[in-house]
Amino acid sequence: MSPVAHTSKLVNGRRSSRKSRLRVLLLVEDYFFDASAPDFLDVTPDTESEQSVSAGLKALHHDVSVLPFTPQRRELRRIADEIVRLKPDIVFNFIEHIDGDRRLSSRIPVLLEKLGIPYTGASAIGIGSIDKAASKRAVSSIGFPVPPFVVLRVGTTTMPRRKLAFPVIVKSQFGGASVGLTLRSVVHSTDDLIDRARDIHQKLGEAAICEEYIDGPELSVGLVEDKNDLLVLPIRETIFGRAAEGGPRFCTERVKDDFGYRDRWGIRYVRAQLPPALERRIRTLCKHAFRVLGLSGYARIDLRLNAAGDPVFLEANANPDLSPRYFGIMASWMDLTYEDVLARILRAGLARRIPNGHNGGRRWTADV
């Protein structure tokens, strides 16, 4: 599929007299692409993040184009040629997997660095944080508490010697967006744990991470690189309003993807109301986690409070969902607009040190 470049010339319904300052290329997975749509992005809940970023960048007066990519290794050469032809100033990277493997998405930042083109979000090192087991070991080393866990690799049919206290939640080791998580993911016996892990092995083809379930408030912390510091957005809490009536107590795949389901069970996002000392501790721990995991650009850290009220790390999300209902609402709690956040993400990408330098040698230091 050949790329289609769409350049914004209208701002709030009026022709802009201000020249766009950056050529921003949105690299998206091809099944989100619709050549007949005004923005060349298929208008579905799955493209909320891409659509919102596109609109926000246009509001910032940037030229925005969209390049569809079939996420397969054999397509990397073609996509490299197309990127070079389009000569973007920066690539907004939305690719989450290659050949169905999230770990291989690290090849996109490697490719862009070889081309000498700045890009948003995580580097290849940061994308490694999708390994839930490795990221837990890393943040534990800096004093961020983690739940006890074991990993059951594909083919494993018995529990390791390490004992876990039930209930236990069983997840895919590398899955994102709560993939594979259902109400049955929380188990109360070894037999159910093995069955659930086997289900992940068969359906997702990857290892299962089994960790002690923490039945406390679920918090999310958004972080954005801002010059030499990290901007920590106000902490968001997920409220599971009707959990006592049999509704979800954690973010299943349906909670993430289905608005009607969230509404039915009273699930909503609010600004967390925490004691000042606890909030400061969480912010500091998340900043340290961002650094030790090699994250860059922007990220989200998910955690829960245990029975003692202490924060416990769940997972890190490199290149997380940028939909306004996630990052946008958190930014609004500190009087930042969605466009303010996007501008910071662009600045972080442009400031990234790339060995081959910028395509064409163009440097951007102005406010974007």
C-alpha positions as CSV (number, residue, x, y, z in Angstrom):
1,M,0.0,0.0,0.0
2,S,1.4,3.3,-1.0
3,P,1.6,6.1,1.6
4,V,-0.9,9.0,1.6
5,A,0.2,12.4,2.8
6,H,-2.4,14.6,4.3
7,T,-1.4,18.1,5.2
8,S,-3.5,20.3,7.4
9,K,-4.4,23.7,6.0
10,L,-7.5,24.5,8.1
11,V,-7.4,25.4,11.7
12,N,-10.8,25.6,13.5
13,G,-12.5,25.8,10.2
14,R,-10.4,28.7,8.9
15,R,-7.4,28.7,6.6
16,S,-4.3,29.2,8.6
17,S,-1.9,31.9,7.6
18,R,0.8,30.5,9.9
19,K,3.3,28.3,8.2
20,S,3.4,24.8,9.6
21,R,6.7,24.3,11.5
22,L,7.2,20.6,11.3
23,R,6.5,17.8,8.9
24,V,5.2,15.1,11.2
25,L,4.7,11.6,9.9
26,L,2.3,9.3,11.7
27,L,3.5,5.8,11.3
28,V,0.4,3.6,11.9
29,E,-0.5,0.0,11.5
30,D,-2.2,-0.5,8.1
31,Y,-5.5,-1.8,9.4
32,F,-6.1,1.6,11.0
33,F,-5.7,3.2,7.6
34,D,-8.7,4.3,5.4
35,A,-7.8,6.1,2.2
36,S,-11.4,7.4,1.9
37,A,-11.4,9.0,5.4
38,P,-10.7,12.7,5.8
39,D,-7.6,12.1,7.9
40,F,-6.8,8.7,6.3
41,L,-7.4,7.0,9.6
42,D,-10.2,4.5,10.1
43,V,-12.6,6.1,12.5
44,T,-13.1,3.4,15.2
45,P,-12.5,3.3,19.0
46,D,-9.2,1.5,18.1
47,T,-7.9,4.7,16.4
48,E,-8.9,7.1,19.1
49,S,-5.2,7.8,20.0
50,E,-4.1,8.2,16.4
51,Q,-7.0,10.4,15.5
52,S,-6.5,12.6,18.6
53,V,-2.8,13.0,18.0
54,S,-3.4,13.9,14.4
55,A,-6.0,16.6,15.3
56,G,-3.8,17.9,18.1
57,L,-0.7,18.3,15.9
58,K,-2.8,20.1,13.3
59,A,-4.0,22.5,16.0
60,L,-0.3,23.2,16.6
61,H,0.0,24.1,12.9
62,H,2.2,21.2,11.9
63,D,2.0,19.4,8.6
64,V,0.6,15.9,9.3
65,S,0.9,12.9,7.0
66,V,0.0,9.3,7.6
67,L,2.0,6.3,6.5
68,P,0.4,2.9,6.8
69,F,2.7,0.0,7.7
70,T,1.9,-3.7,7.5
71,P,3.7,-4.8,10.7
72,Q,5.8,-7.6,9.2
73,R,9.6,-7.9,9.1
74,R,9.6,-8.2,5.3
75,E,8.0,-4.8,5.1
76,L,10.8,-2.9,6.9
77,R,12.8,-2.3,3.8
78,R,9.7,-0.8,2.0
79,I,8.8,1.3,4.9
80,A,12.3,2.7,5.2
81,D,12.3,3.7,1.5
82,E,8.9,5.4,2.0
83,I,10.1,7.3,5.1
84,V,13.2,8.5,3.3
85,R,11.0,9.7,0.3
86,L,8.7,11.6,2.5
87,K,11.5,13.4,4.4
88,P,9.7,14.0,7.7
89,D,11.2,16.2,10.4
90,I,10.0,13.6,13.0
91,V,8.0,10.4,13.0
92,F,5.2,9.8,15.5
93,N,5.6,6.1,16.1
94,F,2.3,4.1,16.7
95,I,3.6,0.6,15.8
96,E,3.0,-1.8,18.7
97,H,4.1,-5.1,17.2
98,I,5.8,-6.8,14.2
99,D,4.7,-10.3,13.1
100,G,2.4,-10.3,16.1
101,D,5.2,-10.0,18.6
102,R,5.3,-6.8,20.7
103,R,9.0,-7.3,21.4
104,L,9.9,-6.9,17.7
105,S,8.4,-3.4,17.7
106,S,11.8,-2.3,18.9
107,R,12.9,-2.6,15.3
108,I,11.1,0.6,14.4
109,P,13.2,2.9,16.6
110,V,16.3,1.0,15.5
111,L,15.3,1.6,11.8
112,L,14.6,5.3,12.4
113,E,17.9,5.8,14.1
114,K,19.7,4.2,11.2
115,L,17.9,6.6,8.9
116,G,18.9,9.5,11.2
117,I,15.3,10.6,11.7
118,P,13.9,11.8,15.1
119,Y,10.9,9.9,16.5
120,T,8.6,10.1,19.4
121,G,8.4,7.8,22.4
122,A,10.5,4.8,23.5
123,S,13.8,3.7,22.1
124,A,14.5,0.0,21.5
125,I,15.8,-0.2,25.1
126,G,12.6,1.4,26.5
127,I,10.4,-1.0,24.5
128,G,12.1,-3.8,26.5
129,S,10.0,-2.7,29.5
130,I,7.0,-4.6,28.0
131,D,8.6,-7.6,29.6
132,K,6.6,-7.5,32.9
133,A,9.0,-9.9,34.7
134,A,12.2,-8.0,33.7
135,S,10.6,-4.6,34.5
136,K,9.6,-5.8,37.9
137,R,13.1,-7.0,38.7
138,A,14.5,-3.7,37.5
139,V,12.2,-1.4,39.5
140,S,12.6,-3.7,42.6
141,S,16.3,-2.9,42.5
142,I,15.6,0.8,43.1
143,G,13.2,0.2,46.0
144,F,9.9,0.2,44.2
145,P,7.9,-2.7,45.8
146,V,6.6,-5.4,43.4
147,P,4.2,-8.3,44.0
148,P,5.7,-11.7,44.4
149,F,5.5,-13.5,41.0
150,V,6.6,-16.5,38.9
151,V,6.8,-16.9,35.2
152,L,5.4,-20.1,33.6
153,R,7.0,-20.5,30.2
154,V,5.2,-22.1,27.3
155,G,4.9,-25.9,27.9
156,T,5.2,-25.6,31.7
157,T,2.6,-27.6,33.5
158,T,3.7,-27.4,37.1
159,M,4.3,-24.6,39.5
160,P,7.9,-23.6,40.4
161,R,9.1,-24.0,43.9
162,R,8.3,-20.4,44.8
163,K,5.1,-20.2,46.7
164,L,2.5,-17.5,46.0
165,A,-0.3,-16.4,48.3
166,F,-3.7,-16.7,46.6
167,P,-5.5,-15.0,45.0
168,V,-3.1,-14.7,42.0
169,I,-3.6,-12.8,38.8
170,V,-2.3,-14.5,35.6
171,K,-1.3,-12.3,32.7
172,S,0.7,-12.6,29.5
173,Q,4.3,-11.7,30.0
174,F,4.5,-9.3,27.1
175,G,0.9,-8.4,26.4
176,G,-0.3,-4.8,26.3
177,A,-3.7,-3.2,26.6
178,S,-4.8,-5.9,29.1
179,V,-4.8,-8.4,26.3
180,G,-6.1,-11.8,27.5
181,L,-7.2,-10.4,30.8
182,T,-10.7,-11.4,31.9
183,L,-12.5,-11.8,35.2
184,R,-11.2,-15.4,35.2
185,S,-7.6,-14.1,35.3
186,V,-7.7,-14.0,39.0
187,V,-7.4,-17.5,40.4
188,H,-7.7,-19.1,43.8
189,S,-5.9,-22.4,43.4
190,T,-2.8,-23.9,41.9
191,D,-4.9,-26.0,39.4
192,D,-6.8,-22.9,38.2
193,L,-3.5,-21.1,37.9
194,I,-2.0,-23.8,35.7
195,D,-5.2,-23.9,33.6
196,R,-5.1,-20.1,33.1
197,A,-1.4,-20.1,32.2
198,R,-2.0,-22.9,29.7
199,D,-4.8,-20.8,28.2
200,I,-2.4,-17.9,27.6
201,H,0.2,-20.3,26.2
202,Q,-2.2,-21.6,23.7
203,K,-4.0,-18.4,22.7
204,L,-1.2,-15.9,22.8
205,G,1.8,-18.2,22.3
206,E,3.8,-16.6,25.1
207,A,4.8,-17.1,28.7
208,A,2.4,-16.3,31.6
209,I,3.4,-14.1,34.5
210,C,1.5,-15.1,37.7
211,E,1.6,-12.5,40.5
212,E,-0.1,-12.1,43.9
213,Y,-3.2,-10.1,43.3
214,I,-3.4,-6.7,45.1
215,D,-6.9,-5.7,45.9
216,G,-6.4,-2.0,46.4
217,P,-6.8,1.3,44.6
218,E,-5.5,1.1,41.0
219,L,-3.4,4.1,40.0
220,S,-1.8,5.3,36.8
221,V,1.0,7.9,36.5
222,G,1.7,9.6,33.2
223,L,5.2,10.9,32.6
224,V,6.5,13.1,29.7
225,E,10.1,14.1,29.2
226,D,10.4,17.9,29.4
227,K,13.9,19.2,28.6
228,N,16.2,17.8,31.3
229,D,13.4,16.8,33.6
230,L,10.3,14.6,33.7
231,L,6.9,16.1,33.9
232,V,4.7,13.9,36.1
233,L,1.1,14.3,35.4
234,P,-1.5,14.2,38.2
235,I,-2.2,10.6,39.4
236,R,-5.3,9.0,38.0
237,E,-7.3,6.4,39.9
238,T,-9.6,3.9,38.2
239,I,-12.9,3.6,40.1
240,F,-14.6,0.2,39.9
241,G,-17.9,1.4,41.0
242,R,-19.9,-1.8,41.1
243,A,-17.2,-4.4,41.8
244,A,-19.2,-5.5,44.9
245,E,-22.0,-6.5,42.6
246,G,-19.8,-8.8,40.5
247,G,-18.2,-6.2,38.3
248,P,-14.5,-6.0,37.4
249,R,-12.0,-5.1,40.1
250,F,-9.1,-4.6,37.7
251,C,-8.6,-3.5,34.1
252,T,-9.7,-6.4,31.9
253,E,-9.5,-6.3,28.1
254,R,-13.2,-5.3,28.0
255,V,-12.7,-2.5,30.6
256,K,-10.0,-1.1,28.3
257,D,-12.0,-1.5,25.0
258,D,-15.7,-1.2,25.7
259,F,-17.3,2.1,26.8
260,G,-20.7,0.5,27.3
261,Y,-19.1,-2.2,29.6
262,R,-17.4,0.5,31.7
263,D,-20.6,2.5,31.9
264,R,-22.6,-0.6,33.0
265,W,-20.3,-1.4,35.8
266,G,-19.7,2.2,37.0
267,I,-16.0,2.3,35.9
268,R,-14.6,5.7,35.6
269,Y,-11.3,7.7,35.9
270,V,-10.8,10.3,38.6
271,R,-7.9,12.3,40.0
272,A,-6.5,10.3,42.9
273,Q,-7.0,11.9,46.3
274,L,-3.9,10.8,48.2
275,P,-2.1,12.1,51.3
276,P,0.6,14.5,50.2
277,A,3.5,12.4,51.4
278,L,2.2,9.3,49.6
279,E,1.7,11.3,46.4
280,R,5.3,12.6,46.6
281,R,6.6,9.1,47.2
282,I,4.7,7.7,44.2
283,R,5.8,10.5,41.9
284,T,9.4,9.9,42.9
285,L,9.3,6.2,42.5
286,C,7.7,6.5,39.0
287,K,10.4,8.9,37.9
288,H,13.1,6.5,39.1
289,A,11.3,3.7,37.3
290,F,11.2,5.7,34.1
291,R,14.9,6.1,34.2
292,V,15.9,2.6,35.3
293,L,13.7,1.1,32.6
294,G,15.4,3.2,29.9
295,L,12.1,4.9,28.9
296,S,12.0,8.0,26.9
297,G,9.5,10.5,25.4
298,Y,6.4,9.5,27.4
299,A,5.2,6.6,29.4
300,R,2.6,5.4,31.9
301,I,3.3,3.5,35.1
302,D,0.5,1.4,36.6
303,L,0.5,0.5,40.3
304,R,-1.8,-0.4,43.2
305,L,-1.9,0.3,46.9
306,N,-1.6,-2.7,49.1
307,A,-3.4,-3.3,52.4
308,A,-0.8,-1.2,54.2
309,G,-1.3,1.7,51.8
310,D,2.1,1.2,50.1
311,P,2.5,1.6,46.3
312,V,3.2,-1.6,44.5
313,F,4.5,-1.6,40.9
314,L,2.4,-3.5,38.3
315,E,3.8,-2.6,34.9
316,A,5.3,0.1,32.7
317,N,3.7,1.1,29.4
318,A,6.1,2.4,26.8
319,N,4.3,4.4,24.1
320,P,1.0,4.2,26.0
321,D,-2.4,5.2,24.7
322,L,-2.5,8.9,24.1
323,S,-6.2,9.2,23.9
324,P,-7.6,12.3,25.6
325,R,-9.4,10.2,28.2
326,Y,-6.0,9.0,29.4
327,F,-3.2,11.5,29.0
328,G,-5.6,14.4,28.1
329,I,-7.6,14.2,31.3
330,M,-4.5,13.9,33.4
331,A,-3.0,17.0,31.7
332,S,-6.2,19.0,32.3
333,W,-5.9,18.4,36.0
334,M,-2.8,20.6,36.0
335,D,-4.2,23.2,33.5
336,L,-2.3,21.8,30.5
337,T,-4.1,21.3,27.2
338,Y,-3.8,18.1,25.2
339,E,-1.7,20.1,22.6
340,D,0.7,21.2,25.4
341,V,1.4,17.5,26.1
342,L,1.9,16.7,22.4
343,A,4.3,19.7,22.1
344,R,6.4,18.3,24.9
345,I,6.4,14.8,23.3
346,L,7.6,16.4,20.0
347,R,10.4,18.3,21.8
348,A,11.6,15.2,23.5
349,G,11.7,13.3,20.2
350,L,13.6,16.2,18.5
351,A,16.1,16.4,21.4
352,R,16.9,12.7,21.2
353,R,20.5,12.0,20.3
354,I,20.6,10.0,17.1
355,P,24.0,8.6,15.9
356,N,23.4,9.4,12.2
357,G,22.1,12.9,12.9
358,H,18.9,14.4,11.5
359,N,17.7,13.5,8.0
360,G,19.0,16.4,5.8
361,G,20.9,18.0,8.8
362,R,17.9,20.1,9.8
363,R,17.8,21.0,13.5
364,W,14.8,22.1,15.5
365,T,15.3,24.0,18.7
366,A,12.3,26.4,18.6
367,D,9.2,25.9,20.7
368,V,7.0,23.4,19.0
